[in-house]
Amino acid sequence: MTNLFSKNNDEVMKAYELYKSGLSSIKIGELYGVKYHVILRSFKGLGLEIRSGVGKGKGRSTSLKGRKWSDGKWKLESIEAILYGQRNNRYTPEYGKKLSESQTGEKNTMVKLTEKKVIKIRQLYVTGDYSCAVLGEMFDISRQAVTDIVKERTWKHLLE
């Protein structure tokens, strides 16, 4: 039955109309006698858009201060205004500067080098005896990372 549903585009489109009206993929799957992931895979196969976080009852359960957006208590304009505010007001210049400073150099959680090692890389490169690839192997980083260090694209705060 799974293959029959997936191959019948008319049935998939009918199911998609139910899905767009707010019915969950789980409920649609129960109506057609297939699993919810077959429903979603069929939608994707036709290039149809699906809601994020779908499956196992997730669908429209995105909450805002403990209330579901789909429960009818929030007007669409209110939801759009809140989302607009989140998108456009989240990164102010002050916040960006603070974030940049908090993740600079050794404070970065993904850092592989110390400031002393970066200075050493620059000193060794200036001598002309070492290529970026060799320095990368010496310090266990990529050649491109060394290139970015010596061309002063990264670790700029160490420049005099």
C-alpha positions in Angstrom: 0.0 0.0 0.0 2.9 2.3 0.7 4.1 2.2 -2.9 0.6 2.7 -4.3 0.1 5.9 -2.2 3.5 7.3 -3.2 2.9 6.7 -6.9 -0.6 8.1 -7.0 0.0 11.8 -7.4 -3.7 12.7 -7.2 -3.9 11.0 -3.8 -0.7 12.7 -2.6 -2.1 16.1 -3.7 -5.4 15.4 -1.8 -3.3 14.5 1.3 -1.3 17.6 0.9 -4.4 19.8 0.9 -5.3 18.1 4.2 -1.8 18.8 5.4 -2.0 22.5 4.4 -5.3 22.8 6.3 -3.4 21.9 9.5 -4.0 18.1 9.8 -0.8 16.4 11.0 1.1 13.9 8.8 0.4 11.3 11.5 -3.4 11.8 11.1 -3.2 11.8 7.4 -1.1 8.6 7.5 -3.8 7.0 9.6 -6.5 8.0 7.0 -4.5 6.4 4.2 -3.2 3.5 6.2 0.5 4.4 5.9 3.1 5.7 8.2 3.6 9.5 8.6 7.1 9.4 7.1 5.6 7.9 3.9 3.3 10.9 3.7 6.2 13.4 4.2 8.5 11.5 1.7 5.7 11.6 -0.9 5.3 15.4 -0.4 9.1 15.9 -0.7 9.1 13.7 -3.8 6.7 16.1 -5.5 8.7 19.1 -4.3 6.0 20.2 -1.9 6.9 22.3 1.1 6.6 20.7 4.6 6.6 22.2 8.0 9.8 22.1 10.0 9.9 19.9 13.0 7.3 17.5 11.6 6.8 14.0 13.0 5.9 12.3 16.2 3.4 15.1 17.0 5.7 18.0 16.5 4.1 19.8 13.5 2.6 23.0 14.7 3.7 22.9 18.3 6.1 25.8 18.2 5.2 27.7 21.3 5.5 31.4 22.3 5.5 32.0 26.1 3.8 28.7 26.7 1.0 29.1 24.1 0.7 27.2 20.9 0.6 29.3 17.8 -2.0 27.1 16.2 -4.4 27.2 19.1 -6.2 30.3 17.7 -5.2 32.6 20.6 -2.6 34.4 18.5 -3.5 36.5 15.5 -1.4 35.9 12.4 -0.3 39.6 12.5 1.0 39.2 16.0 3.0 36.1 15.2 4.5 37.9 12.1 5.4 40.9 14.1 7.1 38.8 16.8 9.1 36.9 14.1 10.0 40.1 12.4 11.3 41.5 15.6 13.3 38.4 16.3 14.9 38.4 12.8 15.6 42.2 12.6 16.3 43.3 16.1 18.3 40.4 17.4 21.7 41.5 16.1 22.3 45.1 16.9 25.8 46.6 16.3 26.5 46.7 20.0 25.5 43.0 20.4 27.7 42.1 17.4 30.7 43.9 18.8 30.2 42.2 22.2 29.8 38.8 20.6 32.9 39.4 18.4 35.0 40.4 21.4 33.8 37.4 23.5 34.9 35.0 20.7 38.2 36.5 19.8 41.4 34.5 19.8 41.8 32.0 22.6 38.3 32.8 23.9 36.8 31.1 20.9 35.4 27.7 21.8 36.7 26.1 18.5 40.3 27.4 18.9 43.2 25.1 18.1 46.0 27.6 18.6 47.3 29.8 21.4 48.4 33.4 20.8 52.0 32.3 21.3 51.7 29.7 18.5 50.1 32.3 16.2 53.0 34.7 16.8 55.5 31.8 16.2 53.8 30.9 12.9 54.1 34.5 11.7 57.7 34.6 12.8 58.6 31.3 11.1 56.8 32.3 7.9 58.6 35.6 7.6 62.0 33.8 7.6 61.1 32.3 4.3 62.3 28.8 5.4 58.8 27.4 5.9 55.8 27.2 3.6 52.2 27.4 4.8 51.7 23.7 4.2 54.8 22.8 6.3 53.7 25.2 9.1 50.2 23.7 8.9 51.6 20.2 9.5 53.9 21.5 12.3 51.0 23.0 14.2 48.3 20.5 13.2 46.1 23.0 11.3 45.3 23.4 7.6 47.4 25.2 5.1 44.6 27.6 4.5 44.4 28.4 8.2 48.2 29.3 8.2 47.7 31.4 5.0 44.9 33.3 6.8 47.1 33.9 9.8 50.2 35.1 7.9 48.0 37.3 5.6 46.4 38.8 8.7 42.9 37.7 7.9 42.6 36.0 11.2 44.0 36.7 14.7 44.0 40.5 13.8 43.9 41.4 17.4 47.6 40.3 17.7 48.8 42.9 15.2 50.8 45.8 16.5 
